[in-house]
Amino acid sequence: MNVLPARIDRFLLAAALGLTIAVFGSLSMEQSPSAAIARGDFPAFYTMATLASRDDRARFYDLETQRQIQNEIWDSFHGSVLPVAYPPFLAFWIEPLASLSPSVARLVWIGGMVMCVVAGGVLISRASPSLRGLSWQVIVCAFLFAPLFLGVLGGQIVGLSVLLYAAFMVLDRRHGRWAEVALGIITGLWMYKPHFAIAAGLVLILRKRWTATFSWILTSFGLWWLGALVVGTDWIARWYSFAREFSNIDLITNAPRMTGVIPFLYTVSGCASGGLCFQDRLWEIATFFSALFVPIFLFLAWWRSPARKGGDLSLLLGPLLVLFAPAVNFYDLSLCALPLLLTVAPSRRSDCVLAGAVLVGSQLVLVSKDMGVGGVSFLFTLFLAYLVIRGMRRERAERMQE
């Protein structure tokens, strides 16, 4: 069992207490229906659950219907709308939220995301020999990472993404029939963000995990069927059209607050200031960029890995998604930092210093985002990607010495 120095344990205990106070303080200050869900994506999830409970297939992706529902519930929207741009099978999972009041549903949602992060931390700590016995410390460090903490508290779905990615990395290091089946199911469940799941599926193919690949395909088909129950068999075309329009607007509006290459180039080129650029084609460009570079980098990593077993690919997946996915927000930086936990060794002083630098850096990125300073998230993403690659190389060298 690994043991941290007493002073670090005391610091993490104090941090855990501070995080708990911050969470309850934030939730207690948001009691009214109009203020209870004033930020984050939760209004979209609650709207999706409401639409599913009404069984109104024809208007599931109708923007005016979504606007009407949200403004009836939250008068603070003042006529605006947060579009529901997720695949409809997600509504099948979260439909029970519609039976709760918005405030209670938000508490349930945030509680669920917290439990997902806790489960992901336990998986990572048990899978890493250097972190075994340090589960609660790993969980506290995860919540100290500003993008993850604010994403969970803001009602994003990032907690589930963290759990699925943690499970993917852990299962990718295991073999056996049931591990393969579980790996494919985990990849399929990630289809609520299809570009994440498709990239993870590419890792399975490069690793020649054929049982896992077949399990992924079957799971994806099952999710298509669930989506068809909610919206109809033509839901993929309807969802894609709606998501394409929303994502393009989202990129144009929020590029300075996003990570990744495309939002960075869009911001530093001056397009975000109102110049004539490629607004109408931004989402298509970002999607093409993702479809081109993620497979290339994954293939090169597989080609250079010892005996071409590609054991590092799952660690590389998170940074590549954050850098090259069409639209990645601040809270998705968690997927870039998560692989670091599998390569960190608390017994190394340098690793502890770097872990502290990452946590402090995440706070600075938060400040820059709130100030509207573009490019800082992208540079921080590059720093995290470098640390992941550094950890991969050290792990590889250690394996070759064994």
C-alpha positions in Angstrom: 0.0 0.0 0.0 1.3 3.5 -0.9 1.4 6.2 1.7 1.7 10.0 1.0 3.6 12.3 3.3 1.5 13.5 6.3 1.6 17.1 5.2 0.2 16.2 1.8 -2.6 14.2 3.4 -3.4 17.1 5.7 -3.5 19.4 2.8 -5.8 17.1 0.8 -8.1 16.7 3.9 -8.4 20.5 4.1 -9.0 20.7 0.4 -11.8 18.1 0.6 -13.4 20.1 3.4 -13.2 23.3 1.3 -14.6 21.6 -1.7 -17.5 20.2 0.3 -18.3 23.7 1.7 -18.1 25.2 -1.8 -20.5 22.7 -3.2 -23.1 23.1 -0.4 -22.7 26.8 -0.4 -23.2 27.1 -4.1 -26.3 24.8 -4.0 -27.8 26.6 -1.0 -27.6 30.0 -2.7 -29.6 28.7 -5.7 -33.0 27.9 -4.2 -35.5 29.6 -6.6 -36.6 27.8 -9.8 -35.3 30.7 -11.9 -31.8 30.6 -10.3 -31.5 26.9 -9.6 -30.2 26.1 -13.0 -28.7 29.3 -14.2 -25.5 27.9 -15.7 -24.1 24.8 -17.4 -25.9 22.4 -19.7 -28.4 21.0 -17.2 -31.3 22.9 -18.7 -30.6 21.0 -21.9 -30.7 17.7 -20.2 -33.8 18.5 -18.2 -35.5 19.7 -21.4 -34.5 16.5 -23.1 -36.0 14.4 -20.3 -39.2 16.6 -20.5 -39.5 16.0 -24.3 -39.0 12.3 -23.9 -41.7 12.2 -21.2 -44.2 13.9 -23.5 -43.5 11.4 -26.3 -43.4 14.3 -28.8 -41.2 12.8 -31.5 -41.9 15.3 -34.2 -40.8 18.3 -32.1 -37.9 16.7 -30.2 -35.3 18.7 -32.2 -37.5 21.8 -32.7 -35.7 24.8 -31.4 -38.9 26.8 -30.6 -40.3 23.9 -28.6 -37.1 23.7 -26.6 -37.2 27.5 -26.1 -40.8 27.3 -24.9 -40.1 24.6 -22.3 -37.0 26.3 -20.9 -38.7 29.7 -20.6 -41.7 28.2 -18.9 -39.4 26.6 -16.3 -36.7 29.3 -15.9 -37.8 32.9 -16.3 -34.2 34.0 -16.1 -33.7 32.8 -19.7 -35.7 35.8 -20.9 -36.5 34.2 -24.2 -33.2 32.6 -24.9 -32.6 28.9 -25.3 -30.0 26.3 -24.6 -30.4 23.8 -27.5 -30.7 20.1 -26.9 -28.0 18.8 -29.2 -27.4 15.3 -27.8 -28.5 12.0 -29.4 -32.0 11.0 -28.3 -31.0 7.7 -26.6 -29.6 9.8 -23.8 -33.2 11.0 -23.2 -34.1 7.3 -22.6 -31.6 7.2 -19.7 -32.5 10.5 -18.1 -36.3 10.6 -18.6 -37.0 10.0 -14.9 -35.6 13.4 -14.2 -38.7 14.9 -15.7 -40.8 13.6 -12.8 -38.8 15.7 -10.4 -38.8 19.5 -9.9 -36.0 21.3 -11.7 -34.1 22.1 -8.5 -34.4 18.5 -7.2 -33.5 17.1 -10.6 -30.4 19.2 -10.7 -29.3 18.0 -7.3 -29.8 14.4 -8.4 -27.9 15.1 -11.6 -24.9 16.7 -9.9 -24.9 13.9 -7.3 -24.8 11.3 -10.1 -21.9 13.1 -11.7 -20.0 13.3 -8.4 -20.5 9.5 -8.0 -19.2 8.9 -11.5 -16.0 10.9 -10.7 -15.6 9.0 -7.4 -16.0 5.7 -9.2 -13.5 6.8 -11.9 -11.0 7.7 -9.2 -11.4 4.4 -7.5 -10.8 2.6 -10.8 -7.7 4.6 -11.6 -6.2 4.2 -8.1 -6.7 0.4 -8.1 -5.3 0.0 -11.6 -2.1 1.9 -10.9 0.5 0.2 -8.7 1.8 3.5 -7.6 -1.7 4.8 -6.5 -3.0 1.7 -4.8 -4.4 2.5 -1.4 -4.7 6.2 -2.3 -8.2 6.3 -3.6 -9.6 9.2 -1.6 -6.5 11.3 -2.3 -6.9 10.6 -6.1 -10.6 11.6 -5.9 -9.8 14.9 -4.0 -7.0 15.7 -6.6 -9.5 15.1 -9.4 -12.0 17.6 -7.9 -9.2 20.1 -7.3 -8.8 20.2 -11.1 -10.8 23.3 -11.9 -12.4 22.2 -15.2 -13.7 19.0 -13.7 -15.0 20.6 -10.5 -16.8 23.4 -12.3 -18.1 21.1 -14.9 -19.7 18.8 -12.4 -21.0 21.7 -10.3 -22.3 23.4 -13.4 -24.4 20.5 -14.4 -22.3 19.2 -17.3 -22.1 15.5 -18.2 -18.3 15.5 -17.8 -18.5 13.2 -14.7 -19.9 10.4 -16.9 -17.2 11.0 -19.5 -14.5 10.8 -16.8 -15.9 7.5 -15.6 -16.2 6.0 -19.1 -12.7 7.1 -20.0 -11.2 5.8 -16.8 -12.9 2.5 -17.3 -11.7 2.4 -21.0 -8.0 3.0 -19.9 -8.2 0.4 -17.2 -9.9 -2.3 -19.3 -7.6 -1.6 -22.2 -4.8 -2.9 -20.0 -6.6 -6.2 -19.3 -7.3 -9.2 -21.3 -9.9 -12.0 -21.2 -13.3 -12.4 -22.8 -15.3 -10.5 -20.3 -12.8 -7.7 -20.1 -13.1 -7.4 -23.9 -16.9 -7.4 -23.8 -16.9 -4.8 -21.1 -14.4 -2.7 -23.0 -16.7 -2.7 -26.0 -19.8 -1.8 -24.0 -17.9 1.1 -22.3 -16.9 2.4 -25.8 -20.5 2.1 -27.0 -21.9 4.0 -24.0 -19.7 6.9 -25.0 -21.7 7.4 -28.2 -23.6 10.3 -26.6 -20.5 12.1 -27.8 -20.0 10.2 -31.0 -16.6 11.7 -31.9 -15.2 10.4 -28.6 -16.6 6.9 -29.0 -15.5 6.6 -32.7 -11.9 7.6 -31.7 -12.0 5.1 -28.9 -13.3 2.5 -31.3 -10.4 3.2 -33.6 -8.1 2.4 -30.7 -9.8 -1.0 -30.4 -9.3 -1.7 -34.1 -5.6 -0.7 -34.0 -5.2 -2.9 -30.9 -6.9 -5.7 -32.8 -9.3 -6.1 -29.9 -11.9 -7.8 -32.2 -14.2 -9.0 -29.4 -14.3 -5.5 -27.9 -14.9 -4.0 -31.4 -17.8 -6.4 -32.0 -19.2 -5.5 -28.5 -18.9 -1.8 -29.3 -20.8 -2.2 -32.6 -23.6 -4.2 -30.9 -23.8 -1.6 -28.1 -24.0 1.2 -30.6 -26.8 -0.6 -32.5 -28.7 -1.0 -29.2 -28.4 2.7 -28.6 -29.7 3.4 -32.1 -32.7 1.3 -31.3 -33.3 3.2 -28.0 -33.0 6.5 -30.0 -35.6 5.1 -32.4 -38.0 4.5 -29.6 -37.7 8.1 -28.5 -37.6 10.0 -31.8 -38.1 7.5 -34.7 -35.9 5.5 -37.0 -34.7 8.6 -38.9 -33.2 10.2 -35.7 -29.6 10.1 -36.9 -30.3 12.5 -39.8 -32.4 14.8 -37.7 -30.0 14.8 -34.8 -27.0 15.4 -37.1 -28.6 18.3 -38.9 -29.6 20.0 -35.6 -26.2 19.3 -33.9 -24.3 20.6 -36.9 -26.2 23.9 -36.8 -25.8 24.3 -33.0 -22.1 23.3 -33.0 -21.2 25.9 -35.7 -22.9 28.7 -33.7 -21.3 27.4 -30.5 -17.9 27.5 -32.0 -18.3 31.0 -33.3 -19.8 32.3 -30.0 -17.5 30.5 -27.5 -14.2 29.9 -29.4 -12.1 31.9 -26.9 -13.5 29.7 -24.0 -12.8 26.4 -25.8 -9.8 24.2 -26.1 -8.4 22.7 -29.3 -6.7 23.7 -32.4 -9.6 25.0 -34.4 -11.0 27.4 -31.7 -7.5 28.6 -31.0 -6.8 29.4 -34.7 -10.3 31.0 -35.0 -9.5 33.2 -31.9 -6.0 34.3 -32.7 -6.8 35.0 -36.4 -9.2 37.8 -35.3 -12.3 36.0 -36.6 -13.8 36.0 -33.2 -13.6 39.8 -33.2 -16.1 40.1 -36.1 -13.8 39.7 -39.1 -15.0 38.0 -42.2 -13.9 34.4 -41.8 -15.2 30.9 -42.3 -18.1 31.1 -39.9 -20.5 29.2 -42.2 -18.1 26.3 -42.6 -16.4 26.3 -39.2 -18.0 23.1 -37.9 -17.3 21.2 -41.2 -13.6 22.3 -41.0 -13.3 21.3 -37.4 -14.9 17.9 -38.1 -12.6 17.3 -41.1 -9.6 18.3 -38.9 -10.7 15.8 -36.3 -11.3 13.0 -38.7 -7.9 13.6 -40.3 -5.5 14.1 -37.4 -6.9 11.9 -34.6 -6.5 8.7 -36.7 -3.1 9.8 -38.0 -1.7 10.4 -34.5 -3.2 7.2 -33.1 -1.7 5.2 -36.0 1.7 6.8 -35.5 1.6 6.1 -31.7 0.6 2.5 -32.5 3.4 2.1 -35.1 6.1 3.4 -32.7 4.9 1.3 -29.7 7.0 -1.7 -28.6 6.1 -4.8 -30.7 3.2 -2.6 -32.1 1.0 -3.7 -29.2 -0.2 -0.1 -28.9 -0.6 -0.2 -25.1 -0.2 3.6 -24.9 -3.0 4.4 -27.3 -5.7 4.7 -24.6 -3.6 7.2 -22.7 -3.0 9.3 -25.8 -6.7 9.3 -26.7 -7.8 12.0 -24.2 -5.2 14.6 -25.2 -5.9 14.0 -28.9 -9.7 14.4 -28.4 -9.2 17.6 -26.5 -6.9 19.0 -29.1 -8.6 17.9 -32.3 -12.3 17.2 -31.6 -14.7 19.6 -33.4 -16.0 21.4 -30.2 -14.4 20.7 -26.8 -15.2 22.9 -23.9 -13.2 24.0 -20.8 -14.5 21.1 -18.7 -13.4 18.5 -21.2 -9.8 19.2 -20.2 -10.4 16.6 -17.6 -10.0 14.0 -20.4 -6.5 15.4 -21.0 -5.5 15.3 -17.4 -7.0 11.9 -16.5 -4.2 9.8 -18.2 -1.7 11.5 -16.0 -3.0 9.6 -13.0 -2.0 6.3 -14.6 1.6 7.5 -15.1 2.2 9.5 -11.9 4.2 8.1 -9.0 3.7 10.0 -5.8 7.0 8.6 -4.5 8.7 10.8 -7.1 9.1 14.3 -5.9 9.1 15.6 -9.5 5.7 14.0 -10.1 4.2 15.7 -7.0 5.6 19.1 -8.2 4.1 18.6 -11.6 0.8 17.5 -10.1 0.7 20.7 -8.1 1.6 22.7 -11.2 -1.3 21.1 -13.1 -3.8 21.9 -10.4 -2.6 25.5 -10.1 -2.5 25.9 -13.9 -6.1 24.8 -14.1 -7.1 27.6 -11.8 -5.2 30.1 -14.0 -6.9 28.8 -17.1 -10.2 29.3 -15.3 -9.3 33.0 -14.6 -8.3 33.6 -18.2 -11.5 32.0 -19.5 -13.6 34.3 -17.3 -11.6 37.3 -18.5 -12.2 36.2 -22.2 -8.4 35.8 -22.9 -8.2 33.4 -25.8 -5.6 30.7 -26.4 -4.7 30.0 -22.7 -6.8 26.8 -22.6 -5.1 25.6 -25.8 -1.6 26.2 -24.4 -2.5 24.5 -21.2 -3.9 21.5 -23.2 -0.5 21.3 -25.0 1.2 21.3 -21.6 -1.0 18.4 -20.4 -0.4 16.5 -23.6 3.3 16.9 -23.2 3.1 15.5 -19.6 1.0 12.5 -20.8 3.6 11.7 -23.5 6.4 12.2 -21.0 4.7 9.7 -18.7 4.1 7.2 -21.5 7.8 7.3 -22.5 8.8 6.7 -18.9 6.4 3.8 -18.5 7.6 2.3 -21.8 11.3 2.6 -20.6 10.4 1.0 -17.3 8.6 -1.9 -19.1 11.6 -2.5 -21.3 13.9 -2.7 -18.3 11.8 -5.4 -16.6 
